[in-house]
Amino acid sequence: MIHDNAAYGLQVYNGYTGERANSNIVRGNRVYNNSRMGLGCGVNVSAGTGNLVYNNIIWGHAGYGIEVAWRSPSNTMVYNNTIYKNAGGIHIGDDSTGAIVKNNISYQNPSTVTNTGIGSVIANNSGADPKFVDPTANNFRLQLGSPAIDAGVALAEVGVDIEGQPRPQGIAVDLGAHEYQSQQALPVAPSNLVLVAP
């Protein structure tokens, strides 16, 4: 968990001229209530190439939930994140090239995805009500009937969800950090057992 910092929750960045922060993976985090000084987003990806952000839950920021901008980020991948109640959803800045943004839930943000980048691919993202179990208690699992169920595309980089549950490959997957798990899919305790002495 990353929370209650003054500005950014998490930032992929290199401030040294000519150097890059390449091929980092940001996954499985709960990032919330940062930007306590009134600035900053949940996750910022900048100054690098081939960075991957997936299976994160991000809420409660004065900036965007996820921002891909500053110092020419390239080929950034933003997959299967749940972004809730920030000042904006996902933002791809005008110095970004080749960003791919897929399978994200961006709910109750003023924007779902804003894109001014070059060559961005934006697909299978939703700002519709995903029917979270209980967002007031920070439970962002999906309920039966959620429009996020089976609304995504299988991605090789995202084989499991935030809790390690497998995502189906080759067929539709769910949007956001959680793959829906029905109660019927859980193990059922055996009944009517009979013990037989040897």
C-alpha positions in Angstrom: 0.0 0.0 0.0 1.2 3.5 -0.9 -0.7 6.3 0.8 -0.7 9.7 2.4 2.4 11.1 0.8 2.8 14.8 0.1 2.7 14.6 -3.7 2.9 11.6 -6.1 2.0 8.1 -4.8 4.5 6.4 -7.0 6.7 7.9 -9.8 8.9 6.2 -12.4 11.4 8.9 -13.3 15.1 9.6 -13.8 16.2 13.2 -13.3 19.6 12.8 -14.8 20.1 14.2 -18.3 20.5 11.5 -20.9 19.5 8.6 -18.7 16.2 6.7 -18.8 14.1 4.6 -16.3 13.4 1.7 -18.6 11.5 -1.6 -18.4 10.0 -1.1 -14.9 6.9 -3.0 -13.7 4.4 -1.4 -11.3 1.9 -4.0 -10.3 -0.3 -5.2 -7.4 -0.4 -1.9 -5.5 -3.1 -0.1 -3.6 -2.3 3.6 -4.1 -4.5 6.1 -2.3 -4.9 9.4 -0.6 -1.6 10.8 -1.7 -1.1 14.4 -3.0 -1.7 15.6 0.6 -0.1 18.9 -0.3 -2.6 19.4 -3.1 -0.3 18.2 -5.9 0.5 14.9 -7.6 -1.2 11.9 -9.1 -1.4 8.3 -8.0 1.1 6.8 -10.4 3.3 8.8 -12.8 5.3 7.1 -15.5 7.9 9.3 -17.2 11.4 9.4 -18.6 11.6 5.8 -19.7 10.6 3.2 -22.3 8.8 -0.1 -22.0 7.4 0.5 -18.5 4.4 -1.6 -17.5 1.6 -0.6 -15.0 -1.0 -3.3 -14.3 -3.3 -4.7 -11.6 -3.2 -1.6 -9.4 -6.1 0.0 -7.5 -5.7 3.8 -7.3 -8.1 6.2 -5.6 -8.4 9.6 -3.8 -5.8 11.9 -5.6 -5.8 15.6 -6.4 -4.3 14.7 -9.8 -4.9 11.9 -12.3 -5.0 8.3 -11.2 -2.3 7.4 -13.7 -0.3 9.8 -15.8 2.1 9.0 -18.6 4.0 12.2 -19.2 7.2 14.2 -18.7 10.5 13.7 -20.4 9.2 11.7 -23.3 8.0 8.3 -22.0 7.7 5.7 -24.8 5.9 2.4 -25.2 4.3 2.6 -21.8 1.7 -0.2 -21.1 -1.2 0.6 -18.8 -3.3 -2.6 -18.3 -6.1 -3.8 -16.0 -6.0 -1.0 -13.4 -8.9 0.1 -11.2 -9.0 3.9 -10.9 -11.6 5.5 -8.6 -12.5 9.1 -7.5 -9.4 11.0 -8.6 -9.2 14.4 -10.2 -8.9 12.5 -13.5 -8.6 9.0 -14.7 -5.7 8.1 -17.0 -3.8 10.8 -18.8 -1.4 10.3 -21.7 0.6 13.5 -22.3 1.7 15.1 -25.5 5.3 14.0 -25.1 4.3 10.3 -24.8 4.8 8.0 -27.8 3.4 4.5 -28.4 1.5 4.2 -25.1 -1.0 1.2 -24.9 -3.9 1.6 -22.5 -6.2 -1.4 -22.2 -8.7 -3.1 -19.8 -8.8 -0.3 -17.2 -11.8 0.8 -15.1 -11.9 4.5 -14.5 -15.0 5.3 -12.5 -16.1 8.5 -10.9 -13.2 10.5 -12.3 -14.1 13.5 -14.4 -12.4 11.7 -17.4 -11.9 8.1 -18.3 -8.8 8.4 -20.5 -7.4 11.7 -22.0 -4.9 11.3 -24.7 -2.7 13.8 -26.5 0.2 11.4 -27.1 1.6 10.2 -30.4 0.7 6.8 -31.6 -1.3 5.8 -28.5 -3.5 2.7 -28.6 -6.6 3.1 -26.3 -9.0 0.2 -26.1 -11.4 -1.7 -23.8 -11.4 0.9 -21.1 -14.6 1.8 -19.2 -16.0 4.7 -17.2 -19.4 3.0 -16.6 -20.5 1.9 -13.1 -18.6 -1.4 -12.6 -20.8 -2.4 -9.7 -18.0 -2.6 -7.1 -18.9 -4.7 -4.0 -18.4 -1.8 -1.6 -16.2 1.1 -2.7 -16.9 3.0 0.6 -15.0 0.2 2.3 -12.4 0.1 -0.5 -13.7 -3.2 -1.8 -13.3 -2.9 -5.5 -14.2 -6.5 -6.5 -16.8 -6.9 -9.1 -20.4 -8.1 -8.5 -22.4 -10.3 -10.7 -23.8 -8.2 -13.5 -20.9 -5.8 -13.7 -20.4 -4.5 -17.2 -16.7 -4.9 -16.6 -17.0 -8.7 -16.7 -15.7 -10.2 -19.9 -15.3 -6.7 -21.4 -11.5 -6.9 -21.8 -9.0 -8.6 -24.1 -6.5 -11.2 -22.9 -3.0 -9.8 -22.5 0.1 -12.0 -22.1 1.6 -9.6 -19.5 -1.5 -10.0 -17.2 -1.9 -13.7 -16.5 -3.4 -13.2 -13.0 -5.3 -10.5 -11.2 -4.2 -8.4 -8.1 -4.9 -11.4 -5.8 -3.2 -14.0 -8.0 -6.4 -15.4 -9.5 -5.8 -16.6 -13.1 -7.2 -14.6 -15.9 -8.4 -16.7 -18.9 -6.1 -16.5 -21.8 -7.3 -16.5 -25.4 -10.8 -15.3 -24.4 -12.4 -12.2 -22.9 -11.1 -11.2 -19.4 -12.5 -8.7 -17.0 -11.6 -5.0 -16.8 -9.8 -3.6 -13.8 -7.5 -5.2 -11.2 -9.9 -7.9 -10.0 -11.1 -10.9 -12.1 -14.7 -11.7 -11.0 -15.0 -14.8 -8.9 -18.5 -16.2 -8.5 -19.5 -17.9 -5.2 -20.3 -21.0 -7.2 -16.7 -21.2 -8.3 -15.5 -21.6 -4.7 -15.0 -25.1 -3.2 -18.1 -26.6 -1.6 -17.8 -28.4 1.7 -18.7 -32.1 1.3 -22.0 -33.3 2.9 -23.5 -36.7 3.8 -20.1 -38.2 4.6 -20.1 -41.8 5.8 -17.1 -43.2 7.7 -16.4 -46.8 7.0 -14.1 -48.7 9.3 -11.3 -50.7 7.6 
